[in-house]
Amino acid sequence: MQIVTLQNSQVNISEIENIFLDTSSIQSFKSKHEKYNFIDKWLTPYLENWPELVYLALHQNGSVMGYLTGCKCSLSAKDELSPRIASYLTFDEYFAEYPAHLHVNVLSSFQGQGLGKILIQSFISDLQKQTVKGLHAITSADSANISFYKKLGFQVVSQKLYKKWTLLLMGQYLFSN
Ligand SMILES: CC(C)(COP(=O)(O)OP(=O)(O)OC[C@H]1O[C@@H](n2cnc3c(N)ncnc32)[C@H](O)[C@@H]1OP(=O)(O)O)[C@@H](O)C(=O)NCCC(=O)NCCS
């Protein structure tokens, strides 16, 4: 297994899209248009704007087993992301304390093998080199990934209702002082 960034790889974007669709909370779409809108909302802006913060876990045969899409400064990314992700500003008062954010997805057939953990550790290590002070992820209150994030040092910082969903902001500081 090898971790590379999208910027330094020849990977076909469709592999990343397939992992996104394999692991996403929505599994059926009314049309192809709806499906591609979903990808354009949650995945494409990260691939296009911050390819150096897209971490890929590559199998020895070169295929992608999982990926992390990151953003170093959620506040600066506001103009890019908030028009696409309607809930983006729900927790914006925490962007100063936990500037970076991430999404992480591992193909179901490779889950539970430590890939998600290695992807997050790779992102954290780069953020620390750049002295980014904190990191957050947004999830929902009923999601199985809460335990995963807790194991990786995140804590529940805030909980809010967005439409019919209870969202959690899970954050961690990257420096102790
Ligand atoms: C969440 C996800 C990224 C975890 O990736 P993974 O490669 O399966 O996780 P890892 O194997 O690296 O697990 C790291 C640690 O978290 C724990 N963990 C992982 N998923 C867990 C779960 N659902 N419940 C409890 N603990 C969990 C593991 O046991 C492991 O603990 P350890 O270090 O003590 O052994 C993956 O399950 C996934 O893609 N899920 C669907 C999409 C998703 O929810 N993404 C996150 C929201 S954006």
PDBQT file of the ligand as one rigid body, heavy atoms in Angstrom, charges set to zero:
ROOT
HETATM    1  C1  LIG A 201     -15.173   5.737   8.147  1.00  0.00    +0.000 C 
HETATM    2  C2  LIG A 201     -14.144   5.045   7.260  1.00  0.00    +0.000 C 
HETATM    3  C3  LIG A 201     -13.406   6.104   6.411  1.00  0.00    +0.000 C 
HETATM    4  C4  LIG A 201     -13.133   4.308   8.141  1.00  0.00    +0.000 C 
HETATM    5  O1  LIG A 201     -12.107   3.780   7.335  1.00  0.00    +0.000 OA
HETATM    6  P1  LIG A 201     -11.448   2.371   7.680  1.00  0.00    +0.000 P 
HETATM    7  O2  LIG A 201     -10.276   2.200   6.790  1.00  0.00    +0.000 OA
HETATM    8  O3  LIG A 201     -12.481   1.315   7.651  1.00  0.00    +0.000 OA
HETATM    9  O4  LIG A 201     -10.995   2.609   9.203  1.00  0.00    +0.000 OA
HETATM   10  P2  LIG A 201      -9.678   2.057   9.903  1.00  0.00    +0.000 P 
HETATM   11  O5  LIG A 201      -9.567   0.599   9.585  1.00  0.00    +0.000 OA
HETATM   12  O6  LIG A 201      -8.519   2.909   9.539  1.00  0.00    +0.000 OA
HETATM   13  O7  LIG A 201     -10.059   2.264  11.430  1.00  0.00    +0.000 OA
HETATM   14  C5  LIG A 201      -9.287   3.079  12.315  1.00  0.00    +0.000 C 
HETATM   15  C6  LIG A 201      -9.798   2.825  13.729  1.00  0.00    +0.000 C 
HETATM   16  O8  LIG A 201     -11.176   3.189  13.811  1.00  0.00    +0.000 OA
HETATM   17  C7  LIG A 201     -11.967   2.070  14.204  1.00  0.00    +0.000 C 
HETATM   18  N1  LIG A 201     -13.206   2.099  13.448  1.00  0.00    +0.000 N 
HETATM   19  C8  LIG A 201     -13.360   2.223  12.117  1.00  0.00    +0.000 A 
HETATM   20  N2  LIG A 201     -14.659   2.213  11.777  1.00  0.00    +0.000 NA
HETATM   21  C9  LIG A 201     -15.323   2.024  12.943  1.00  0.00    +0.000 A 
HETATM   22  C10 LIG A 201     -16.689   1.898  13.274  1.00  0.00    +0.000 A 
HETATM   23  N3  LIG A 201     -17.668   1.962  12.335  1.00  0.00    +0.000 N 
HETATM   24  N4  LIG A 201     -17.034   1.737  14.582  1.00  0.00    +0.000 NA
HETATM   25  C11 LIG A 201     -16.076   1.658  15.544  1.00  0.00    +0.000 A 
HETATM   26  N5  LIG A 201     -14.754   1.790  15.292  1.00  0.00    +0.000 NA
HETATM   27  C12 LIG A 201     -14.398   1.967  14.005  1.00  0.00    +0.000 A 
HETATM   28  C13 LIG A 201     -11.150   0.851  13.842  1.00  0.00    +0.000 C 
HETATM   29  O9  LIG A 201     -11.476  -0.256  14.648  1.00  0.00    +0.000 OA
HETATM   30  C14 LIG A 201      -9.727   1.340  14.098  1.00  0.00    +0.000 C 
HETATM   31  O10 LIG A 201      -9.435   1.272  15.488  1.00  0.00    +0.000 OA
HETATM   32  P3  LIG A 201      -7.984   0.785  15.995  1.00  0.00    +0.000 P 
HETATM   33  O11 LIG A 201      -6.999   1.803  15.483  1.00  0.00    +0.000 OA
HETATM   34  O12 LIG A 201      -8.131   0.751  17.475  1.00  0.00    +0.000 OA
HETATM   35  O13 LIG A 201      -7.788  -0.561  15.374  1.00  0.00    +0.000 OA
HETATM   36  C15 LIG A 201     -14.802   3.981   6.325  1.00  0.00    +0.000 C 
HETATM   37  O14 LIG A 201     -15.500   3.063   7.132  1.00  0.00    +0.000 OA
HETATM   38  C16 LIG A 201     -15.750   4.583   5.311  1.00  0.00    +0.000 C 
HETATM   39  O15 LIG A 201     -15.329   4.955   4.214  1.00  0.00    +0.000 OA
HETATM   40  N6  LIG A 201     -17.048   4.675   5.662  1.00  0.00    +0.000 N 
HETATM   41  C17 LIG A 201     -18.062   5.189   4.757  1.00  0.00    +0.000 C 
HETATM   42  C18 LIG A 201     -17.902   6.648   4.456  1.00  0.00    +0.000 C 
HETATM   43  C19 LIG A 201     -17.777   7.508   5.695  1.00  0.00    +0.000 C 
HETATM   44  O16 LIG A 201     -18.520   7.354   6.661  1.00  0.00    +0.000 OA
HETATM   45  N7  LIG A 201     -16.823   8.449   5.625  1.00  0.00    +0.000 N 
HETATM   46  C20 LIG A 201     -16.596   9.413   6.680  1.00  0.00    +0.000 C 
HETATM   47  C21 LIG A 201     -17.523  10.583   6.605  1.00  0.00    +0.000 C 
HETATM   48  S1  LIG A 201     -17.021  11.824   5.484  1.00  0.00    +0.000 SA
ENDROOT
TORSDOF 0
